[in-house]
Amino acid sequence: MQDMPLMQAVNKAAYFLLDSDVNSFEENLFQAMGAMAVAVDVDRVYIWENHLIDGVLHCTQVYEWSENAMPQQNNELTVNIPYSDVAPDWEAVLSRNKAINSLVCNMIAETREHLEAQGVKSILTLPVFLEGEFWGFVGFDDCRNERLFTEAEEMILRSASLLFAHGYRKNKIMREIDERNEYIRAMFESAPIGLTIFDDKLKPVDCNDAVLKIHGGIARERYLEHFFELSPEYQPDGMKSKDKALDILRHAINGEQIQTEWTHCRRTGALVPCEVTLVGAKTGGKDIVMAYAYDLRHIKKLEADLYEAKNLANHDALTGLYNRRYLDETLERILHILSRSTAQLSLLMLDIDYFKLYNDTYGHHEGDNCLKAIADILSKTLVREEDFVARFGGEEFVVVLPNTDGRGACIVAEKIISSIRDAKISHESSSISDYVTVSIGAINTNVYYERIKDDYLVMADEMLYASKQAGRDRYTFRRMG
């Protein structure tokens, strides 16, 4: 099989995916996969995505194209499958960025039986790495012939696999955005995927329209002839643009997959940050480099918007502290991590003494000011990055102290009580002081997986009740067995 039809199929696949939106993506992806299948003469092409479940690497088939082969998608053998269940030797090979290119009859018994049941005779499985992590793999099945895929086929299909995975990830993100915010979704839809092809002399020889749009609609001839002049003199990391471009192109043409951020410069002087992925391939017996450019301007804006939205969802509007939702989610995660080594956790639950009387005396506006003042004191009391305080509800707060022993919990409790006393917030209706005070329930324990989040909160609440019964303006500590 000649290399050029396969290269043309990659360009055709890129066209299908570049022309996709949320509604047309699946149809276009199937056309792109079909174009690659026809070019390389296989019967089935599929995309699998990795994910961790309880620390074990699993994979799920997300898309499949098949013609003369029995479809395998959407059954119990294609969802949340540990690698060890169907192909015990694949994880070790693929996670090192190595391909599986084999006749099925030569594979180990467990894998051979699984593939022969699907009618597969030859298989090429290519790992996909995104942002330096083993994201998943793309597979190509030949159900009619026993053959090994050539080096050229393998290298070019790596480019197609990366294109499929980026397209799938882009579409997945776009769908999530569509559910949250139509405006952000529309903004993200305009993010292009650009492709530039370099020959074995590291000279750009072809490109697509999307990369020209990144440069403001520059003419194709100007882009190809003046490529090394279309960036600022220096990149953000301090390297000269031309030197860095030649360096990463040399690494790519020598077989390395390169992923880096790059800044382009339009004719107007405007800078365009991009993520650039370079993959080496062969065509006509010569080495080439395929460089994919992703415009990051909208993505960076999207990340900032999503970060702000997440912060709003996780914070109490009045005090600015974390809210009950964040407490529940984060405490669950902390307990999961600490339970692996039965590490220590300390928890403080505190309540403003006689706060109802405070509101009755000074009004709810001053009550809100009091809550904000207490929240500010609590925030300043915590000095470690992993510690946090959340508003539990009303005038109650919870302080979470991971990897903190009982002595440390008592020190924090004493510091909180002392700081609130020193603030001298007037409370003439209190029966224990002329100023606002708090009562605290403090616990410390080693974390075990048998306990749930509410076990710790209930015990801290019991200690808080004990402090109130003992006269308030104090803390009560207990070490949980």
TORNU-601828 format. One record per residue (C-alpha): residue number from 1; residue in three letters; x, y, z. Coordinates in Angstrom, 2 decimals. Each point is the difference from the previous one (the first is absolute). Last residue first. Layout:
<rs>
<NUM; "ALA"; <X; Y; Z>>
...
</rs>
This chain:
<rs>
<481; "GLY"; <-10.94; 5.46; 69.03>>
<480; "MET"; <-1.05; 3.64; -0.38>>
<479; "ARG"; <2.11; 2.48; 1.99>>
<478; "ARG"; <-2.31; 2.50; 1.64>>
<477; "PHE"; <0.32; 3.73; 0.57>>
<476; "THR"; <-2.43; 2.46; 1.56>>
<475; "TYR"; <0.42; 3.68; -0.77>>
<474; "ARG"; <-0.90; 3.08; 1.96>>
<473; "ASP"; <-2.26; 3.07; 0.00>>
<472; "ARG"; <-2.97; -2.19; 1.00>>
<471; "GLY"; <-1.00; -1.05; 3.57>>
<470; "ALA"; <0.66; -3.74; 0.21>>
<469; "GLN"; <-3.21; -0.85; -1.86>>
<468; "LYS"; <1.11; 2.15; -2.91>>
<467; "SER"; <3.38; -1.72; -0.14>>
<466; "ALA"; <-1.68; -3.43; 0.15>>
<465; "TYR"; <-2.24; 0.97; -2.93>>
<464; "LEU"; <3.10; 0.88; -2.03>>
<463; "MET"; <1.49; -3.38; 0.92>>
<462; "GLU"; <-3.14; -1.69; -1.32>>
<461; "ASP"; <0.21; 2.08; -3.19>>
<460; "ALA"; <3.58; -1.14; -0.51>>
<459; "MET"; <-1.17; -3.62; 0.35>>
<458; "VAL"; <-2.82; 0.54; -2.51>>
<457; "LEU"; <2.36; 1.66; -2.50>>
<456; "TYR"; <2.49; -2.86; 0.20>>
<455; "ASP"; <-2.58; -2.73; -0.51>>
<454; "ASP"; <-1.70; 2.09; -2.72>>
<453; "LYS"; <3.02; -0.33; -2.27>>
<452; "ILE"; <-0.05; -3.77; -0.03>>
<451; "ARG"; <1.99; -2.47; 2.06>>
<450; "GLU"; <1.01; -3.43; -1.30>>
<449; "TYR"; <2.86; 1.49; -2.05>>
<448; "TYR"; <1.90; 0.88; 3.16>>
<447; "VAL"; <1.34; 3.44; 0.91>>
<446; "ASN"; <2.04; 0.34; 3.17>>
<445; "THR"; <-1.81; 2.24; 2.39>>
<444; "ASN"; <-0.23; 3.47; 1.52>>
<443; "ILE"; <-3.07; 1.85; 1.22>>
<442; "ALA"; <-0.83; 3.56; 1.03>>
<441; "GLY"; <-3.38; 1.45; 0.99>>
<440; "ILE"; <0.15; 3.77; 0.33>>
<439; "SER"; <-2.03; 2.68; 1.75>>
<438; "VAL"; <0.29; 3.60; -1.12>>
<437; "THR"; <0.05; 3.42; 1.62>>
<436; "VAL"; <-1.41; 3.42; -0.89>>
<435; "TYR"; <0.62; 2.65; 2.61>>
<434; "ASP"; <-1.45; 1.07; 3.33>>
<433; "SER"; <0.42; -3.56; 1.17>>
<432; "ILE"; <-1.85; -3.04; 1.38>>
<431; "SER"; <-3.68; 0.97; -0.09>>
<430; "SER"; <0.20; 1.51; -3.46>>
<429; "SER"; <-2.52; 2.77; -0.68>>
<428; "GLU"; <2.63; 2.78; 0.09>>
<427; "HIS"; <1.95; -1.53; -2.87>>
<426; "SER"; <2.74; 2.42; -1.11>>
<425; "ILE"; <2.66; -1.38; -2.36>>
<424; "LYS"; <3.14; 0.13; 2.11>>
<423; "ALA"; <2.41; -1.34; -2.69>>
<422; "ASP"; <2.21; -1.31; 2.82>>
<421; "ARG"; <-2.68; -2.53; 0.99>>
<420; "ILE"; <-0.21; -1.21; -3.59>>
<419; "SER"; <3.79; -0.36; -0.19>>
<418; "SER"; <0.13; -1.92; 3.29>>
<417; "ILE"; <-2.71; -2.48; -0.99>>
<416; "ILE"; <1.61; -0.56; -3.40>>
<415; "LYS"; <3.51; -0.40; 1.48>>
<414; "GLU"; <-1.25; -2.49; 2.57>>
<413; "ALA"; <-1.68; -2.09; -2.72>>
<412; "VAL"; <3.13; 0.11; -2.19>>
<411; "ILE"; <2.21; -1.13; 2.90>>
<410; "CYS"; <-2.49; -2.73; 0.90>>
<409; "ALA"; <0.04; -1.37; -3.56>>
<408; "GLY"; <3.81; 0.03; -0.03>>
<407; "ARG"; <0.12; -2.01; 3.21>>
<406; "GLY"; <-2.47; -2.50; -1.44>>
<405; "ASP"; <2.09; -0.66; -3.11>>
<404; "THR"; <-0.32; 1.73; -3.37>>
<403; "ASN"; <0.36; -1.81; -3.33>>
<402; "PRO"; <-3.17; 1.66; -1.33>>
<401; "LEU"; <-1.43; 2.94; 2.02>>
<400; "VAL"; <-3.62; 0.78; -0.97>>
<399; "VAL"; <-1.69; 2.92; 1.79>>
<398; "VAL"; <-3.81; -0.08; 0.07>>
<397; "PHE"; <-2.23; 3.05; 0.59>>
<396; "GLU"; <-3.40; 0.50; 1.61>>
<395; "GLU"; <-1.86; 3.35; 0.15>>
<394; "GLY"; <-2.57; -0.96; -2.64>>
<393; "GLY"; <1.38; -2.98; -1.92>>
<392; "PHE"; <3.29; -1.86; -0.27>>
<391; "ARG"; <2.03; 2.98; -1.13>>
<390; "ALA"; <3.29; -1.50; -1.09>>
<389; "VAL"; <3.57; 0.21; 1.27>>
<388; "PHE"; <3.11; -1.36; -1.70>>
<387; "ASP"; <3.32; -1.67; 0.75>>
<386; "GLU"; <2.11; -1.27; -2.96>>
<385; "GLU"; <1.75; 3.36; -0.50>>
<384; "ARG"; <1.16; 0.23; 3.60>>
<383; "VAL"; <-0.45; 3.31; 1.86>>
<382; "LEU"; <-3.52; -0.18; 1.39>>
<381; "THR"; <-0.81; 2.72; 2.56>>
<380; "LYS"; <-0.40; 2.70; -2.66>>
<379; "SER"; <-2.95; -1.83; -1.56>>
<378; "LEU"; <-1.66; -0.49; 3.38>>
<377; "ILE"; <0.32; 3.69; 0.86>>
<376; "ASP"; <-1.50; 1.02; -3.35>>
<375; "ALA"; <-2.91; -2.41; 0.47>>
<374; "ILE"; <-0.66; 1.45; 3.47>>
<373; "ALA"; <-0.12; 3.51; -1.48>>
<372; "LYS"; <-2.30; -1.14; -2.81>>
<371; "LEU"; <-2.37; -1.65; 2.46>>
<370; "CYS"; <-0.06; 3.18; 2.15>>
<369; "ASN"; <-0.76; 2.13; -3.04>>
<368; "ASP"; <-2.91; -2.31; -0.84>>
<367; "GLY"; <-1.32; 0.37; 3.54>>
<366; "GLU"; <0.37; 3.77; -0.35>>
<365; "HIS"; <-2.39; -0.18; -2.93>>
<364; "HIS"; <-2.19; -2.49; 1.82>>
<363; "GLY"; <-0.79; 2.37; 2.86>>
<362; "TYR"; <2.06; 1.05; 3.03>>
<361; "THR"; <-1.92; -1.51; 2.92>>
<360; "ASP"; <-2.05; -2.74; -1.65>>
<359; "ASN"; <2.92; -0.93; -2.25>>
<358; "TYR"; <2.35; -0.29; 3.00>>
<357; "LEU"; <-2.65; -1.95; 1.91>>
<356; "LYS"; <-0.06; -2.50; -2.86>>
<355; "PHE"; <3.80; -0.12; 0.11>>
<354; "TYR"; <0.08; -1.15; 3.61>>
<353; "ASP"; <3.52; -1.44; -0.36>>
<352; "ILE"; <1.37; -0.14; -3.52>>
<351; "ASP"; <0.41; -3.67; -0.94>>
<350; "LEU"; <3.09; -2.04; -0.74>>
<349; "MET"; <0.78; -3.38; -1.54>>
<348; "LEU"; <3.67; -0.93; -0.04>>
<347; "LEU"; <1.42; -3.01; -1.85>>
<346; "SER"; <3.37; -1.71; 0.29>>
<345; "LEU"; <1.14; -2.69; -2.43>>
<344; "GLN"; <2.85; -2.46; 0.42>>
<343; "ALA"; <1.34; -2.38; -2.63>>
<342; "THR"; <-1.41; -3.51; -0.40>>
<341; "SER"; <2.36; -0.41; -3.03>>
<340; "ARG"; <-2.60; -0.49; -2.74>>
<339; "SER"; <-2.66; 1.50; 2.27>>
<338; "LEU"; <1.58; 3.44; -0.35>>
<337; "ILE"; <-0.76; 0.21; -3.73>>
<336; "HIS"; <-3.62; -1.15; 0.23>>
<335; "LEU"; <-0.58; 2.18; 3.07>>
<334; "ILE"; <1.33; 3.03; -1.87>>
<333; "ARG"; <-2.32; -0.69; -2.96>>
<332; "GLU"; <-3.07; -0.36; 2.22>>
<331; "LEU"; <1.00; 3.15; 1.89>>
<330; "THR"; <0.27; 1.84; -3.31>>
<329; "GLU"; <-3.47; -0.93; -1.24>>
<328; "ASP"; <-1.83; 0.61; 3.27>>
<327; "LEU"; <1.86; 3.19; 0.84>>
<326; "TYR"; <-0.42; 1.39; -3.51>>
<325; "ARG"; <-3.75; -0.54; 0.17>>
<324; "ARG"; <-0.19; 1.47; 3.51>>
<323; "ASN"; <1.62; 3.25; -1.13>>
<322; "TYR"; <3.61; 1.19; -0.17>>
<321; "LEU"; <0.48; 3.38; 1.61>>
<320; "GLY"; <-0.93; 3.27; -1.73>>
<319; "THR"; <-2.11; 0.95; 3.03>>
<318; "LEU"; <-3.29; 0.96; -1.64>>
<317; "ALA"; <0.05; -1.81; -3.37>>
<316; "ASP"; <1.34; -3.27; 1.38>>
<315; "HIS"; <2.49; -1.42; -2.46>>
<314; "ASN"; <0.08; -3.15; -2.13>>
<313; "ALA"; <-2.32; 1.01; -2.84>>
<312; "LEU"; <1.60; 3.44; -0.29>>
<311; "ASN"; <3.46; -1.57; -0.17>>
<310; "LYS"; <-1.16; -2.42; -2.69>>
<309; "ALA"; <-1.39; 2.86; -2.07>>
<308; "GLU"; <3.29; 1.91; 0.33>>
<307; "TYR"; <1.99; -3.05; -1.06>>
<306; "LEU"; <-2.39; -0.59; -2.90>>
<305; "ASP"; <0.45; 3.58; -1.18>>
<304; "ALA"; <3.80; -0.18; 0.31>>
<303; "GLU"; <0.12; -3.33; -1.81>>
<302; "LEU"; <-2.23; 1.40; -2.74>>
<301; "LYS"; <2.26; 3.01; -0.46>>
<300; "LYS"; <3.00; -2.32; -0.26>>
<299; "ILE"; <-1.93; -2.20; -2.44>>
<298; "HIS"; <-1.02; 3.00; -2.10>>
<297; "ARG"; <3.58; 1.17; -0.42>>
<296; "LEU"; <1.48; -3.49; -0.24>>
<295; "ASP"; <-0.04; -0.40; -3.80>>
<294; "TYR"; <0.95; -3.61; -0.63>>
<293; "ALA"; <2.86; -0.71; -2.43>>
<292; "TYR"; <0.69; -3.48; -1.40>>
<291; "ALA"; <3.44; -0.53; -1.53>>
<290; "MET"; <0.55; -2.94; -2.37>>
<289; "VAL"; <3.69; -0.73; -0.54>>
<288; "ILE"; <1.38; -1.78; -3.06>>
<287; "ASP"; <2.56; -2.71; -0.61>>
<286; "LYS"; <0.51; -1.28; -3.54>>
<285; "GLY"; <-0.76; -3.37; -1.58>>
<284; "GLY"; <-2.91; 1.47; -1.95>>
<283; "THR"; <-1.57; 0.99; 3.29>>
<282; "LYS"; <1.28; -0.58; 3.51>>
<281; "ALA"; <-1.28; 1.32; 3.33>>
<280; "GLY"; <1.10; 2.16; 2.94>>
<279; "VAL"; <-2.54; 1.54; 2.37>>
<278; "LEU"; <0.03; 3.57; 1.28>>
<277; "THR"; <-2.61; 1.35; 2.43>>
<276; "VAL"; <-0.34; 3.77; 0.37>>
<275; "GLU"; <-2.11; 1.73; 2.66>>
<274; "CYS"; <-0.58; 3.56; -1.10>>
<273; "PRO"; <0.36; 3.55; 1.33>>
<272; "VAL"; <-0.85; 2.69; -2.59>>
<271; "LEU"; <1.91; 3.30; 0.23>>
<270; "ALA"; <-1.38; 3.08; -1.76>>
<269; "GLY"; <2.61; 1.87; -2.04>>
<268; "THR"; <-2.48; 0.92; -2.73>>
<267; "ARG"; <1.69; -2.45; -2.37>>
<266; "ARG"; <-0.81; -2.76; 2.48>>
<265; "CYS"; <2.54; -1.45; 2.44>>
<264; "HIS"; <0.05; -3.62; 1.11>>
<263; "THR"; <0.77; -1.12; 3.56>>
<262; "TRP"; <0.70; -3.67; 0.63>>
<261; "GLU"; <-0.84; -2.40; 2.78>>
<260; "THR"; <1.54; -3.45; -0.20>>
<259; "GLN"; <-0.70; -3.58; -0.97>>
<258; "ILE"; <2.67; -2.04; -1.75>>
<257; "GLN"; <-0.27; -3.62; -1.14>>
<256; "GLU"; <3.54; -1.24; -0.61>>
<255; "GLY"; <0.88; -1.96; -3.14>>
<254; "ASN"; <3.10; 1.76; -1.33>>
<253; "ILE"; <-2.23; 2.31; -2.07>>
<252; "ALA"; <-1.59; 1.14; 3.24>>
<251; "HIS"; <3.30; 0.79; 1.71>>
<250; "ARG"; <1.20; 1.95; -3.03>>
<249; "LEU"; <-3.30; 1.93; -0.14>>
<248; "ILE"; <0.33; 0.82; 3.71>>
<247; "ASP"; <3.46; 1.52; -0.55>>
<246; "LEU"; <-0.90; 1.79; -3.21>>
<245; "ALA"; <-2.94; 1.74; 1.67>>
<244; "LYS"; <2.05; 0.85; 3.09>>
<243; "ASP"; <2.78; 1.60; -2.04>>
<242; "LYS"; <-2.50; 1.92; -2.15>>
<241; "SER"; <-1.92; 1.28; 3.02>>
<240; "LYS"; <3.02; 1.05; 2.02>>
<239; "MET"; <-0.26; -1.60; 3.40>>
<238; "GLY"; <-1.11; 2.02; 3.03>>
<237; "ASP"; <-2.75; -2.35; 1.23>>
<236; "PRO"; <-2.66; 2.46; -1.25>>
<235; "GLN"; <1.30; -0.37; -3.59>>
<234; "TYR"; <2.40; 2.56; -1.46>>
<233; "GLU"; <0.14; 1.80; -3.36>>
<232; "PRO"; <-3.79; -0.02; -0.27>>
<231; "SER"; <-1.45; -2.57; -2.39>>
<230; "LEU"; <-0.95; 0.23; -3.67>>
<229; "GLU"; <3.56; 0.41; -1.31>>
<228; "PHE"; <0.78; -3.73; 0.10>>
<227; "PHE"; <-3.01; -0.74; -2.22>>
<226; "HIS"; <0.90; 2.51; -2.72>>
<225; "GLU"; <-0.37; -2.14; -3.14>>
<224; "LEU"; <-2.73; -2.30; 1.34>>
<223; "TYR"; <-2.09; 2.78; 1.57>>
<222; "ARG"; <0.48; 2.35; -2.94>>
<221; "GLU"; <-1.15; -2.67; -2.47>>
<220; "ARG"; <-3.05; -0.91; 2.13>>
<219; "ALA"; <-1.19; 3.59; 0.24>>
<218; "ILE"; <-0.52; 1.28; 3.57>>
<217; "GLY"; <-3.51; -0.26; 1.39>>
<216; "GLY"; <0.82; 1.42; 3.41>>
<215; "HIS"; <2.91; -2.25; 0.92>>
<214; "ILE"; <-2.21; -2.50; 1.81>>
<213; "LYS"; <-2.20; 0.07; -3.10>>
<212; "LEU"; <2.93; -1.26; -2.05>>
<211; "VAL"; <0.34; -2.96; 2.38>>
<210; "ALA"; <-3.64; -0.85; -0.62>>
<209; "ASP"; <0.35; 0.18; -3.78>>
<208; "ASN"; <2.35; -2.98; -0.16>>
<207; "CYS"; <3.76; -0.17; -0.51>>
<206; "ASP"; <2.62; -1.23; -2.48>>
<205; "VAL"; <3.76; 0.06; -0.63>>
<204; "PRO"; <1.49; 1.48; 3.17>>
<203; "LYS"; <3.79; -0.50; -0.12>>
<202; "LEU"; <1.64; -2.25; 2.56>>
<201; "LYS"; <2.31; -1.47; -2.70>>
<200; "ASP"; <-1.86; -3.34; 0.38>>
<199; "ASP"; <-3.23; 1.76; -0.93>>
<198; "PHE"; <-2.31; 1.91; 2.34>>
<197; "ILE"; <-3.81; -0.32; 0.06>>
<196; "THR"; <-2.14; 2.62; 1.76>>
<195; "LEU"; <-3.41; -0.73; 1.57>>
<194; "GLY"; <-2.23; 2.41; 1.92>>
<193; "ILE"; <-2.81; -0.86; 2.36>>
<192; "PRO"; <-2.28; 2.99; 0.41>>
<191; "ALA"; <-1.79; 1.40; 3.10>>
<190; "SER"; <-3.28; 1.46; -1.31>>
<189; "GLU"; <-2.07; -2.61; 1.82>>
<188; "PHE"; <1.47; 1.26; 3.28>>
<187; "MET"; <-1.72; 3.37; -0.27>>
<186; "ALA"; <-3.30; -1.63; -0.87>>
<185; "ARG"; <0.30; -2.28; 3.03>>
<184; "ILE"; <0.89; 2.95; 2.24>>
<183; "TYR"; <-3.18; 1.80; -1.07>>
<182; "GLU"; <-2.17; -3.08; 0.34>>
<181; "ASN"; <1.09; -0.55; 3.59>>
<180; "ARG"; <-0.07; -3.09; 2.12>>
<179; "GLU"; <-1.38; -2.79; -2.19>>
<178; "ASP"; <1.75; 1.28; -3.11>>
<177; "ILE"; <3.26; 0.16; 1.93>>
<176; "GLU"; <-0.22; -3.71; 0.74>>
<175; "ARG"; <-0.73; -0.70; -3.66>>
<174; "MET"; <2.96; 2.12; -1.10>>
<173; "ILE"; <2.30; -1.85; 2.39>>
<172; "LYS"; <-1.06; -3.32; -1.49>>
<171; "ASN"; <0.40; 1.36; -3.54>>
<170; "LYS"; <3.55; 1.15; 0.71>>
<169; "ARG"; <0.84; -3.32; 1.64>>
<168; "TYR"; <-1.36; -1.95; -2.97>>
<167; "GLY"; <1.82; 2.21; -2.51>>
<166; "HIS"; <3.23; -0.22; 1.96>>
<165; "ALA"; <-0.37; -3.78; 0.15>>
<164; "PHE"; <-0.80; -0.34; -3.71>>
<163; "LEU"; <2.91; 2.27; -1.02>>
<162; "LEU"; <2.40; -1.89; 2.27>>
<161; "SER"; <-1.12; -3.25; -1.58>>
<160; "ALA"; <0.43; 1.46; -3.50>>
<159; "SER"; <3.56; 1.05; 0.83>>
<158; "ARG"; <0.74; -3.43; 1.42>>
<157; "LEU"; <-1.52; -1.44; -3.19>>
<156; "ILE"; <2.78; 1.76; -1.91>>
<155; "MET"; <2.68; -1.66; 2.13>>
<154; "GLU"; <-1.56; -3.47; -0.09>>
<153; "GLU"; <-0.64; 0.06; -3.73>>
<152; "ALA"; <3.57; 1.09; -0.67>>
<151; "GLU"; <1.38; -2.71; 2.30>>
<150; "THR"; <-2.05; -2.59; -1.85>>
<149; "PHE"; <-2.97; -1.80; 1.54>>
<148; "LEU"; <0.53; -3.69; 0.56>>
<147; "ARG"; <-2.25; -2.37; -1.89>>
<146; "GLU"; <-2.57; -2.77; 0.38>>
<145; "ASN"; <-2.93; 0.91; -2.17>>
<144; "ARG"; <-3.77; 0.12; 0.25>>
<143; "CYS"; <-0.94; 1.44; 3.40>>
<142; "ASP"; <2.53; 2.85; -0.07>>
<141; "ASP"; <-0.47; 2.08; 3.14>>
<140; "PHE"; <1.28; 3.57; 0.62>>
<139; "GLY"; <0.10; 1.27; 3.59>>
<138; "VAL"; <0.23; 3.46; 1.56>>
<137; "PHE"; <1.30; 0.35; 3.57>>
<136; "GLY"; <-0.56; 1.79; 3.28>>
<135; "TRP"; <1.08; 3.18; 1.80>>
<134; "PHE"; <3.52; -1.01; 1.13>>
<133; "GLU"; <1.10; 3.40; 1.35>>
<132; "GLY"; <2.43; 2.56; -1.45>>
<131; "GLU"; <-2.63; 2.59; -0.84>>
<130; "LEU"; <-1.81; -2.60; -2.09>>
<129; "PHE"; <1.66; -3.36; -0.71>>
<128; "VAL"; <-1.72; -2.42; -2.35>>
<127; "PRO"; <1.17; -3.60; -0.22>>
<126; "LEU"; <-0.30; -1.85; -3.34>>
<125; "THR"; <-1.51; -3.47; -0.42>>
<124; "LEU"; <0.61; -1.78; -3.31>>
<123; "ILE"; <-1.76; -3.35; -0.38>>
<122; "SER"; <-0.01; -3.00; -2.29>>
<121; "LYS"; <-2.40; -2.98; -0.15>>
<120; "VAL"; <-3.05; 1.39; 1.80>>
<119; "GLY"; <-3.23; -2.03; -0.15>>
<118; "GLN"; <-1.44; 1.42; 3.20>>
<117; "ALA"; <0.38; -3.30; 1.87>>
<116; "GLU"; <3.56; -0.05; -1.39>>
<115; "LEU"; <0.68; 3.23; 1.90>>
<114; "HIS"; <-1.03; -1.32; 3.43>>
<113; "GLU"; <1.66; -3.37; -0.52>>
<112; "ARG"; <3.25; 1.63; -1.13>>
<111; "THR"; <0.08; 2.36; 3.00>>
<110; "GLU"; <-0.32; -2.86; 2.49>>
<109; "ALA"; <2.36; -2.30; -1.92>>
<108; "ILE"; <2.87; 2.42; -0.56>>
<107; "MET"; <0.32; 1.40; -3.52>>
<106; "ASN"; <1.51; -1.74; -3.03>>
<105; "CYS"; <-3.33; -1.08; -1.55>>
<104; "VAL"; <-1.18; 3.61; 0.24>>
<103; "LEU"; <2.69; 1.12; -2.42>>
<102; "SER"; <1.70; 2.99; 1.52>>
<101; "ASN"; <0.62; 3.73; 0.19>>
<100; "ILE"; <-0.44; 1.22; 3.58>>
<99; "ALA"; <1.49; 3.50; 0.06>>
<98; "LYS"; <2.35; 1.42; 2.64>>
<97; "ASN"; <-0.68; 3.25; 1.87>>
<96; "ARG"; <1.31; -1.49; 3.25>>
<95; "SER"; <-3.59; -0.14; 1.31>>
<94; "LEU"; <-0.85; -2.09; -3.08>>
<93; "VAL"; <2.37; -2.86; 0.85>>
<92; "ALA"; <-0.69; -0.32; 3.74>>
<91; "GLU"; <-3.75; 0.43; -0.49>>
<90; "TRP"; <-0.17; -2.58; -2.80>>
<89; "ASP"; <1.35; -3.09; 1.77>>
<88; "PRO"; <-3.15; -1.03; 1.85>>
<87; "ALA"; <-2.25; 0.41; -3.06>>
<86; "VAL"; <-3.62; -0.85; 0.90>>
<85; "ASP"; <-0.39; 0.22; 3.77>>
<84; "SER"; <3.40; 1.51; 0.86>>
<83; "TYR"; <-0.77; 3.17; -1.93>>
<82; "PRO"; <-2.84; 0.65; 2.41>>
<81; "ILE"; <-3.26; 0.54; -1.93>>
<80; "ASN"; <-2.22; 2.95; 0.89>>
<79; "VAL"; <-2.29; -0.47; -3.04>>
<78; "THR"; <0.80; -2.09; -3.10>>
<77; "LEU"; <-0.71; -3.55; 1.15>>
<76; "GLU"; <-3.48; 0.81; 1.34>>
<75; "ASN"; <-1.18; 1.04; -3.44>>
<74; "ASN"; <-0.18; 3.40; -1.65>>
<73; "GLN"; <2.62; -0.46; -2.72>>
<72; "GLN"; <1.08; -3.34; -1.50>>
<71; "PRO"; <-1.40; 0.17; -3.53>>
<70; "MET"; <0.54; -3.25; -2.00>>
<69; "ALA"; <2.39; 0.66; -2.87>>
<68; "ASN"; <-0.71; 0.75; -3.65>>
<67; "GLU"; <-0.24; 3.75; 0.51>>
<66; "SER"; <0.92; 1.18; 3.47>>
<65; "TRP"; <0.57; 3.43; 1.53>>
<64; "GLU"; <0.11; 0.19; 3.80>>
<63; "TYR"; <-0.19; 2.76; 2.60>>
<62; "VAL"; <0.28; 0.36; 3.79>>
<61; "GLN"; <1.40; -3.39; 1.00>>
<60; "THR"; <0.72; 0.15; 3.72>>
<59; "CYS"; <3.32; -0.61; 1.75>>
<58; "HIS"; <1.04; -0.81; 3.55>>
<57; "LEU"; <3.21; 0.77; 1.91>>
<56; "VAL"; <-0.23; -1.10; 3.65>>
<55; "GLY"; <0.38; 2.62; 2.77>>
<54; "ASP"; <-3.54; -0.41; 1.29>>
<53; "ILE"; <-1.33; 0.56; -3.52>>
<52; "LEU"; <2.41; 1.89; -2.28>>
<51; "HIS"; <-1.02; 1.03; -3.50>>
<50; "ASN"; <1.16; -0.79; -3.53>>
<49; "GLU"; <-1.85; 0.75; -3.25>>
<48; "TRP"; <-0.38; -2.49; -2.85>>
<47; "ILE"; <-0.43; 0.90; -3.70>>
<46; "TYR"; <-0.89; -2.57; -2.64>>
<45; "VAL"; <0.72; -0.88; -3.63>>
<44; "ARG"; <-1.35; -3.18; -1.63>>
<43; "ASP"; <0.35; -1.79; -3.31>>
<42; "VAL"; <3.47; 1.06; -1.11>>
<41; "ASP"; <1.36; 1.01; -3.41>>
<40; "VAL"; <2.40; 2.83; 1.03>>
<39; "ALA"; <-1.71; 2.56; -2.24>>
<38; "VAL"; <-3.47; -1.46; 0.55>>
<37; "ALA"; <0.38; 0.06; 3.79>>
<36; "MET"; <1.42; 3.55; -0.03>>
<35; "ALA"; <-2.96; 1.29; -2.02>>
<34; "GLY"; <-2.39; -1.90; 2.25>>
<33; "MET"; <1.48; 1.59; 3.11>>
<32; "ALA"; <-0.45; 3.45; -1.56>>
<31; "GLN"; <-3.53; -0.82; -1.12>>
<30; "PHE"; <-0.81; -1.31; 3.48>>
<29; "LEU"; <1.44; 3.18; 1.50>>
<28; "ASN"; <-2.10; 2.12; -2.36>>
<27; "GLU"; <-3.21; -1.75; 1.03>>
<26; "GLU"; <0.92; 0.26; 3.68>>
<25; "PHE"; <1.01; 3.68; -0.23>>
<24; "SER"; <-3.02; 1.32; -1.89>>
<23; "ASN"; <-2.04; 1.31; 2.93>>
<22; "VAL"; <2.87; 1.27; 2.13>>
<21; "ASP"; <1.72; 1.66; -2.96>>
<20; "SER"; <2.18; -1.61; -2.60>>
<19; "ASP"; <1.81; 1.40; -3.05>>
<18; "LEU"; <3.40; -0.40; 1.63>>
<17; "LEU"; <-0.88; -3.62; 0.66>>
<16; "PHE"; <-0.89; -0.85; -3.61>>
<15; "TYR"; <2.97; 1.97; -1.37>>
<14; "ALA"; <2.41; -1.76; 2.36>>
<13; "ALA"; <-1.33; -3.35; -1.21>>
<12; "LYS"; <0.60; 1.07; -3.60>>
<11; "ASN"; <3.54; 1.10; 0.90>>
<10; "VAL"; <0.59; -3.35; 1.67>>
<9; "ALA"; <-1.50; -1.77; -3.05>>
<8; "GLN"; <2.39; 1.91; -2.24>>
<7; "MET"; <2.88; -1.26; 2.10>>
<6; "LEU"; <-1.33; -3.55; -0.41>>
<5; "PRO"; <-0.33; 0.49; -3.73>>
<4; "MET"; <3.62; 1.29; 0.04>>
<3; "ASP"; <1.58; -2.93; 1.81>>
<2; "GLN"; <-0.43; -2.64; -2.68>>
<1; "MET"; <-1.37; -3.43; 0.93>>
</rs>
